[in-house]
Amino acid sequence: MEPVEFDGKTYNGIRQQIGNLTLIVVRAKRGYIACSYVSKDTAEKVGDVAGFVSGVKNYSDFFNAKIKNTTTWADDMGIREGMSVRKALEIMDSEEEY
């Protein structure tokens, strides 16, 4: 993992070229946002708080993307399809319950 600066906060990120696409995951305090390389089904099975984006090749694309889908636990926190990654990370990084 590497530190990734966004909106004045530092998150833990992974960015790795794998095959024809780039794997990108950014972790906040209470969950993570991942590209579509990561399986929503697996995240759901293991109880992860996760949101997913697609069509991203770098952190700039990633942070400008919209959430495409979420796990049940992310949905319970208020993270919704179409929400900005910025807002989703803000929710995942907060200490308060949504």
DAWOZI-V817176 format. One record per residue. N is the residue number from 1. RES is the residue in one small letter. OMEGA is omega as a letter, one per 30 degrees, with the letter a starting at -180 (none if undefined). Layout:
n = (N | N)
res = (RES | RES)
omega = (OMEGA | OMEGA)
This chain:
n = (1 | 2 | 3 | 4 | 5 | 6 | 7 | 8 | 9 | 10 | 11 | 12 | 13 | 14 | 15 | 16 | 17 | 18 | 19 | 20 | 21 | 22 | 23 | 24 | 25 | 26 | 27 | 28 | 29 | 30 | 31 | 32 | 33 | 34 | 35 | 36 | 37 | 38 | 39 | 40 | 41 | 42 | 43 | 44 | 45 | 46 | 47 | 48 | 49 | 50 | 51 | 52 | 53 | 54 | 55 | 56 | 57 | 58 | 59 | 60 | 61 | 62 | 63 | 64 | 65 | 66 | 67 | 68 | 69 | 70 | 71 | 72 | 73 | 74 | 75 | 76 | 77 | 78 | 79 | 80 | 81 | 82 | 83 | 84 | 85 | 86 | 87 | 88 | 89 | 90 | 91 | 92 | 93 | 94 | 95 | 96 | 97 | 98)
res = (m | e | p | v | e | f | d | g | k | t | y | n | g | i | r | q | q | i | g | n | l | t | l | i | v | v | r | a | k | r | g | y | i | a | c | s | y | v | s | k | d | t | a | e | k | v | g | d | v | a | g | f | v | s | g | v | k | n | y | s | d | f | f | n | a | k | i | k | n | t | t | t | w | a | d | d | m | g | i | r | e | g | m | s | v | r | k | a | l | e | i | m | d | s | e | e | e | y)
omega = (l | l | l | l | l | l | l | l | l | l | l | a | l | l | a | l | l | a | a | a | l | l | l | l | l | a | l | a | a | l | a | l | a | l | a | l | a | a | l | a | l | l | l | a | a | l | l | l | a | l | a | l | l | l | a | a | a | a | l | l | a | a | l | a | l | l | l | l | a | l | l | a | l | l | l | l | l | l | a | l | l | l | l | l | l | a | l | l | l | l | a | a | a | l | a | l | l | none)
